[in-house]
Amino acid sequence: MPKPQLAQEDIPPGEAIYIEDLAARLKAKIIKDNPTGIMRRDAHPKMHGVVKAEFIVEPNLPEELRVGVFAEPKTYPAWIRFSNQNGTIQPDIKPDIRGMAIKLMGVSGEKLLEDERDAQTQDFIVISTNVFVTRDVKQFDDLIKAMTSNFLAIAWFFLTHWRVGWNLFKSMKKDANPLQIRYWSTVPYLFGEGRAVKYSAIPKSPATDTIPSQPDDDFLRQAMTRQLTGGSVAFDFAVQFQVDPDTMPIEDPGRAWSEAASPFRKVATIVIPQQEFDSELQREFGENLSFTPWHSLPVHRPLGGISRARKVVYRLISAFRHQYNAVARAEPRGWNIN
């Protein structure tokens, strides 16, 4: 068998069938989970806030980092949505995976999605763990099948998939403030021809908040509100290059890439300015936004099976819930939400 190359995908047999099954299961799940009211996302339905931000590409980047949106010093206006991963909306004190979905605007160039080639957005999706829970689409489909079945099915799945259970256990945490934790992409992306990277958003200031002794169900949103009322927040946005196709696989995001072998390198600064964001209008705007790593320039194309599944699943779920909620699906062009 030939040695795998850097940034090389290896699509397993039957993957398309598992993607189709996964999409159907997740659609059925949100229909069951949302019998009344609006139709919400299958993952990350609880939003702490969607905030205005600036994505500032570093000046004087070395040539190997000047790719796509990082090709030249530039400041992109952005929307960032912070959320809880769990498909059920629950109190913030519950251990969970947190999400940070970043949408740059004013990004020129043809994009990957066939029906949105002229969109002026580029999405980067990162979460509060450095590994995805499963190895591939089949394993993820089996996980969802078990989780939507019964206790015995769930127990058997985790007994026979110990690494999934371990990854999930490590990822589920209690946090004091979404603005004060680190996020990773977990899955890889192209970074120009023949190169792959993972992303990370790293807080520039140390965490200072602690979990309240008697936390409100929505204390994470309250923590964000309090911090952004008092001042701005910043993250470093960094890339980690794949340097070994064996120990840093493309098709297994359940394995972390070693930061000792390939440190993250800063390419941009995210600044979330002081602001008030917790209005009913802005919450509705955030609910109706769609994020997908396939809102992307070709030079930043998502890689691996989980991302190939996301292309299908995210589009299906987004189209379905917007149609159900009678809301037009459109990419924003600026900070105006009226």
TIGU-662092 format. One record per residue (C-alpha): y, z, x. Coordinates in steps of 0.1 Angstrom, whole numbers, plus 5000, padded with zeros to 4 digits. Example, Ala and Ser with C-alpha at 12.3 -4.5 7.8 and 13.67 -1.06 7.14 Angstrom:
<atoms>
     v     w     u
  4955  5078  5123
  4989  5071  5137
</atoms>
This chain:
<atoms>
     v     w     u
  5000  5000  5000
  5034  4990  5015
  5057  5019  5024
  5085  5024  4998
  5119  5014  5008
  5152  5032  5003
  5167  5028  4968
  5135  5011  4956
  5122  5016  4921
  5085  5016  4912
  5080  5011  4874
  5046  5026  4864
  5024  5007  4839
  5030  5015  4803
  5064  5031  4808
  5080  5011  4781
  5055  5025  4755
  5064  5060  4765
  5101  5053  4763
  5097  5039  4728
  5076  5069  4717
  5101  5093  4733
  5131  5077  4715
  5112  5079  4682
  5103  5116  4687
  5139  5125  4696
  5154  5107  4666
  5129  5125  4643
  5138  5158  4660
  5176  5155  4653
  5169  5145  4617
  5148  5176  4613
  5173  5198  4632
  5203  5186  4612
  5194  5187  4576
  5230  5193  4565
  5264  5186  4581
  5269  5162  4609
  5242  5146  4629
  5243  5160  4664
  5230  5150  4698
  5193  5156  4707
  5204  5174  4739
  5237  5192  4747
  5247  5195  4711
  5268  5227  4716
  5301  5217  4732
  5322  5244  4749
  5351  5220  4752
  5362  5185  4761
  5391  5185  4785
  5415  5162  4801
  5410  5157  4839
  5420  5136  4869
  5393  5121  4891
  5411  5116  4925
  5393  5094  4950
  5396  5107  4986
  5420  5088  5009
  5407  5075  5042
  5370  5075  5033
  5347  5060  5059
  5336  5024  5052
  5301  5034  5041
  5316  5055  5012
  5340  5029  4999
  5318  5016  4971
  5327  5009  4934
  5351  5034  4920
  5354  5049  4955
  5364  5017  4971
  5401  5027  4974
  5422  5058  4969
  5430  5060  4932
  5434  5085  4905
  5414  5079  4873
  5423  5097  4840
  5391  5113  4827
  5376  5133  4798
  5350  5159  4807
  5327  5175  4781
  5311  5209  4789
  5280  5219  4769
  5247  5237  4765
  5216  5216  4769
  5193  5233  4743
  5188  5211  4713
  5193  5241  4690
  5228  5255  4689
  5224  5292  4699
  5245  5321  4714
  5258  5314  4749
  5240  5345  4763
  5207  5327  4760
  5195  5313  4793
  5201  5275  4793
  5211  5245  4814
  5248  5237  4812
  5262  5201  4812
  5292  5185  4826
  5297  5149  4814
  5325  5130  4831
  5341  5098  4817
  5365  5080  4839
  5389  5056  4823
  5408  5026  4836
  5377  5014  4856
  5379  4976  4859
  5350  4953  4864
  5320  4942  4843
  5297  4971  4833
  5259  4973  4828
  5255  4977  4791
  5252  4943  4775
  5273  4951  4744
  5300  4970  4764
  5304  4948  4795
  5342  4949  4791
  5345  4987  4786
  5369  5003  4810
  5348  5035  4815
  5324  5049  4841
  5303  5080  4833
  5289  5105  4857
  5265  5131  4841
  5256  5162  4859
  5239  5195  4850
  5236  5230  4863
  5203  5225  4881
  5193  5203  4910
  5160  5191  4895
  5150  5174  4863
  5123  5193  4844
  5096  5165  4845
  5084  5140  4871
  5085  5108  4849
  5089  5094  4814
  5052  5100  4804
  5055  5137  4814
  5088  5140  4795
  5073  5124  4764
  5043  5147  4766
  5067  5177  4769
  5087  5167  4738
  5055  5161  4719
  5043  5196  4728
  5077  5212  4721
  5079  5197  4686
  5043  5206  4678
  5030  5242  4677
  5026  5272  4700
  4991  5262  4712
  5003  5228  4721
  5033  5242  4741
  5010  5268  4758
  4985  5242  4768
  5011  5218  4781
  5026  5244  4804
  4992  5256  4816
  4984  5221  4826
  5018  5212  4840
  5027  5242  4862
  5056  5224  4880
  5073  5215  4848
  5072  5252  4838
  5085  5263  4872
  5113  5238  4871
  5123  5249  4837
  5121  5286  4846
  5144  5280  4876
  5169  5260  4856
  5174  5283  4827
  5202  5307  4836
  5229  5328  4821
  5264  5318  4832
  5298  5334  4829
  5321  5303  4829
  5312  5266  4829
  5342  5260  4851
  5328  5282  4879
  5293  5268  4884
  5279  5239  4904
  5264  5208  4888
  5240  5181  4901
  5229  5146  4888
  5192  5154  4895
  5185  5116  4892
  5195  5090  4917
  5219  5061  4915
  5226  5030  4935
  5255  5033  4959
  5260  4996  4968
  5232  4974  4980
  5200  4991  4992
  5214  5026  4992
  5207  5055  4967
  5226  5088  4962
  5226  5118  4940
  5259  5134  4928
  5271  5169  4927
  5303  5186  4913
  5311  5217  4933
  5338  5243  4923
  5365  5245  4948
  5371  5282  4941
  5345  5310  4941
  5333  5323  4907
  5353  5353  4895
  5342  5357  4859
  5313  5380  4848
  5293  5379  4816
  5309  5402  4790
  5290  5434  4782
  5291  5425  4745
  5294  5387  4746
  5305  5366  4716
  5282  5338  4706
  5308  5314  4720
  5320  5333  4750
  5317  5303  4774
  5343  5284  4754
  5364  5315  4754
  5361  5318  4792
  5372  5281  4796
  5401  5286  4772
  5413  5317  4791
  5410  5301  4825
  5428  5268  4816
  5455  5286  4798
  5463  5303  4831
  5461  5274  4855
  5442  5244  4867
  5406  5241  4879
  5392  5218  4906
  5358  5205  4917
  5347  5185  4948
  5327  5155  4937
  5301  5146  4964
  5273  5122  4971
  5240  5129  4989
  5223  5098  5005
  5186  5092  5003
  5174  5091  5039
  5136  5092  5034
  5119  5074  5005
  5088  5097  5008
  5104  5132  5008
  5134  5120  4987
  5117  5100  4959
  5135  5077  4934
  5108  5080  4907
  5104  5118  4907
  5137  5137  4899
  5116  5169  4895
  5117  5171  4933
  5150  5181  4949
  5164  5162  4979
  5168  5184  5009
  5205  5192  5017
  5195  5200  5052
  5182  5165  5057
  5211  5149  5039
  5242  5170  5032
  5265  5162  5003
  5296  5143  5013
  5328  5146  4994
  5342  5114  4979
  5366  5127  4952
  5384  5157  4937
  5382  5165  4900
  5413  5183  4888
  5413  5198  4853
  5450  5207  4847
  5463  5237  4828
  5459  5228  4791
  5451  5239  4756
  5420  5221  4744
  5404  5241  4716
  5418  5224  4686
  5399  5211  4656
  5411  5176  4664
  5399  5177  4700
  5366  5193  4691
  5360  5164  4666
  5370  5139  4693
  5345  5154  4718
  5318  5154  4692
  5322  5117  4687
  5323  5107  4724
  5292  5090  4738
  5281  5096  4774
  5255  5076  4792
  5249  5069  4829
  5247  5033  4819
  5284  5032  4812
  5286  5020  4848
  5295  4994  4873
  5264  4976  4887
  5270  4991  4922
  5264  5026  4907
  5234  5016  4886
  5211  5045  4875
  5177  5045  4893
  5142  5057  4883
  5122  5061  4851
  5142  5090  4835
  5173  5068  4838
  5155  5038  4824
  5145  5060  4794
  5180  5073  4790
  5193  5037  4786
  5172  5033  4755
  5173  5068  4741
  5210  5075  4746
  5220  5042  4729
  5196  5047  4700
  5207  5083  4693
  5244  5075  4698
  5243  5045  4674
  5222  5065  4648
  5244  5096  4647
  5276  5076  4646
  5263  5055  4618
  5250  5086  4600
  5284  5104  4605
  5303  5073  4594
  5323  5073  4626
  5332  5043  4647
  5317  5043  4682
  5342  5033  4708
  5351  5041  4744
  5384  5059  4750
  5412  5042  4769
  5433  5072  4776
  5441  5108  4767
  5455  5100  4733
  5430  5112  4706
  5450  5104  4675
</atoms>
